[in-house]
Amino acid sequence: MYIPTTTHVSPLATIRRERLLPQPGYVLVGEDERVEPTTIVAKTETVSRHFFYDLTVRLAVKAEEAQKFLRVQQGIAVEKSEVIAVRPTMLGFSSKRVRAPLKGTVVEIKDGKVLFAATGPEYEIKAGFPSIVSSVNAEWGVMLETTGALIQGAWGSGKQEYGVLKMLVNDPTQPLAAELLDESCKGAIVVAGTADEKAVRLAVKVKVRGLILGSMSASSIRMTRTLPFPILVVEGFGKRIMTSHAWTLLADHNGREVFLDARPPDRWEGRRPEVIIPLPPPGGMPPLPADGQPLDEGKRVRILRAPYTGAIGTVLFIPARMQTMPSGVQTYVAHVELEGGQGEVVVPVANLEIFE
């Protein structure tokens, strides 16, 4: 049984997404609470820098004596200038002191040495899209749930944004032309077939909130990671045209508010760059997108490698034995009927993903 990756391009689904802190903190919302994109659902303190104090040097004492001069305990939070340790000198008329340089926490005390962590700015997690808190993970975060359209992509530059979707071209083969980027694009999440670096830098000046592209040159990766907004690439790098399924779905919701999550894919977390378009359910709750499905007959698939890169079709049957490909490689294959009357092709199963 072969289980390929799954890419979801769904017009309506129940979508659940976790919002978790990188370390324990505080959850600020409750179960079944309605949240908006800008709602802060959880936060935690961060560390700006560490300080190391050797009390044997600062207090001029032996390591085994340092403990009795401490005024704090390990794990205790202290304020700026609060005394960490003090040793009276000159019959009590003077003293040697070690003070907290900033607000922070005493991380560890050992062998007359103190490790102090200064508190940095708070790390906050926003909901990102309108949703309901379906469950709370104490100290760590929440699970959010909404209904809507879902479009998963191949790559993201990082960052997340929420804004109004704006289709700037009429065809997925069209690039983002500079003359199309005007004041009407300010604050919008713009969709185009592709974009060169000149157009992307102009998008920065116009202050768009994000870009959704069919494909992009791999040479632009480093530049896009420095941008103030996220970029999501639906198909991949090079000259690849966005699938009509994704393009049509985006066009159908032109002008709606969308959530663009362009964080890079992470197979361990099961995360993909994606666009979520919140929509009211027509009746009951639609099903959750299914992942981890085996490759079976009747499954809709997308081909990931040449010569049929990006083509979509349906699996007719999967032979039980390996077959020899024209390259001479022996591998398991699937017979796929391509959409649009393009006929039947034989493709290695490793070159397929489920597409639904």
C-alpha positions, 0 to 999 in steps of 0.5 A: 500500500502506497500513501502519497502526499495530499494537496487540498484544493477544496471549495468547502471544508471544515478546517481546523488549525492549531495555534501553539506557543513555542514555550509555555505561556498563557491562553487568553481565550476559552473553548467555544469562544468566537475569535476574529483574525486579530484576536490574540489567543495566547502569549508568552514571555521571551528572553532577550539575553542571558547574564552569568554571575560568578559570586565567588568573584563578585562577592569574594567568597568561596563557592561553598559559602556563596549560597548563604548570601543569595536573596533569590531562589532558582526559577524566581522572577525578579524586577530590575535592580532587585538584589540577587546576592549581598555580602556585608563587608567592613563590619556591616558598614558596607556590602558587595551586591549583585543586582538584576540588570533587567526584569527577568528570571533566575534560571539556575544557581550552582557552585556559586554561579548564577545564570540570569535570563532577562525578559524580552518582548512578549510573544503573541499568537493571533487567531489569523482568521475568524473562527471558533475555539474548538479546544484549549491546550493549557499553557500552549495554545488552542485549536481553531475551527472554521468552514471555508475554501482551502487551497494548499500550495507548494512553497511559502516565503514565511509570515501570515496575513489576512486581507481582501483577495484581489485578482490582478490578471484574468489568466493564470499564464499572465505575469504581474505587470507593474502598471497593474499595481496601483493604490487599489492594491494597498492592503490587498492579497494580490493574485497573479500567474507569476512575478519578477523581482521588479514587480515584487519590489513595486508591490512593497512600495504599494504596500500589498499584504501578500502575493499568491502566485502560480510559480516563481523563479527559484533565484528570487527565494532569498529576496522574498524572505526579506519582504514585509509580506508573505508570498505563496507559490501554488505550483512551484518554481520555474515556469509552471501554470497554476492549476485551473482548479485553484485559479477558478476557486480564487477567482470565484472569491475575488473580493473576499477576505482570506487568510494567507499562511505562507509558512514553509511546508513542514511534513513533521507538523503536517503543515502546508502553505495555504489560503483559507477563505472563510465561508458560511456553511450551507447547512451542516458542517462539511467534512474535514479534508482527509490526509494519509489516504492510500493510492487506490483506483478512482483517486484523483491525482496530480503528476509531479514530474516531467513529462506530465508535470502538473497534469491532473487525472484519475487512477484507472488501476495499479498493477501488482508488480513493478514495471520497467520504465523507458529509462530502464528503472523498475518501479511500481506504476499507476495507469492514469486517465488525464483530464481534458481528454488527454488520454491514458498515461503510465506514471511511477506512483512516486511521481503522484500526489492525491489531489482533492 
